[in-house]
Amino acid sequence: MKVPAEVKPALWGAAGGAIAAMIIGFVWGGWVTGGTSEKNAALVAQSAVEQAFVPLCVAKAQQQPDQLILLKKENPYSRRGLRDQSRMGF
């Protein structure tokens, strides 16, 4: 099949324009891939959960001020056992 000579520059221009649009879109336009958007959504969800539970954790910690002293004395690697024993809730 023969393509007329006047069509070839139009096809090359369309292909170049599509590539340029993708480069501009991803670099300056704010386009992201599906994987990046899923990572961003997970980070936003985690942040929302943390923000929702901070007041609850602060209130529970204020109800048991003696536990804070024990928590500061405890080794960071063994705090999980202290938390489970005291049932502080965070």
C-alpha positions in Angstrom: 0.0 0.0 0.0 1.4 3.3 -1.0 1.0 6.3 1.2 0.8 9.6 -0.6 3.9 11.9 0.0 1.7 14.6 1.5 0.4 12.3 4.3 3.8 11.3 5.7 4.7 14.7 7.3 1.2 14.8 8.9 1.7 11.4 10.4 5.1 12.2 11.7 3.8 15.5 13.1 0.9 13.7 14.9 3.3 11.1 16.4 5.7 13.9 17.5 2.9 15.9 18.9 1.6 12.9 20.9 5.1 12.3 22.3 5.6 15.9 23.2 2.2 16.1 24.9 3.1 13.0 27.0 6.4 14.5 28.0 4.9 17.9 28.9 2.0 16.2 30.7 4.2 14.0 32.9 6.9 16.6 33.6 5.0 19.8 34.0 1.3 18.8 33.8 1.1 16.8 37.0 0.2 13.5 35.3 1.1 10.4 37.3 0.9 6.7 36.7 -1.6 4.4 38.5 1.1 3.1 40.8 2.0 6.6 42.0 -1.5 7.6 42.5 -2.1 4.5 44.6 0.9 5.3 46.8 -0.3 8.8 47.3 -3.8 7.6 48.2 -2.3 5.2 50.8 -0.2 8.0 52.3 -3.2 10.3 52.5 -5.4 7.6 54.1 -2.7 6.8 56.7 -2.3 10.4 57.5 -6.1 10.8 58.0 -6.2 7.8 60.3 -3.4 9.2 62.4 -5.0 12.6 62.6 -8.3 11.0 63.7 -6.7 9.0 66.5 -4.3 11.6 68.0 -6.9 13.2 70.2 -8.0 9.8 71.5 -4.4 8.7 72.3 -3.7 12.0 74.0 -6.8 11.7 76.1 -6.0 8.2 77.1 -2.4 9.2 78.0 -3.7 12.0 80.2 -5.9 9.6 82.1 -2.9 7.5 83.0 0.1 9.9 83.7 2.0 7.2 85.7 2.3 5.1 82.5 4.1 7.8 80.7 6.9 7.7 83.3 7.2 3.9 82.8 7.1 4.3 79.0 10.0 6.8 79.1 12.1 4.5 81.3 11.5 1.5 79.1 13.8 0.5 76.2 12.2 1.4 72.8 12.5 -2.2 71.7 10.5 -3.5 74.6 7.8 -0.9 74.7 5.4 -3.1 72.9 5.2 -5.5 75.9 4.6 -2.5 78.2 1.8 -1.3 76.0 0.1 -4.6 75.9 0.3 -5.0 79.6 -1.0 -1.6 80.5 -3.8 -1.6 77.8 -3.2 2.1 77.2 -4.9 1.8 73.8 -2.2 3.1 71.5 
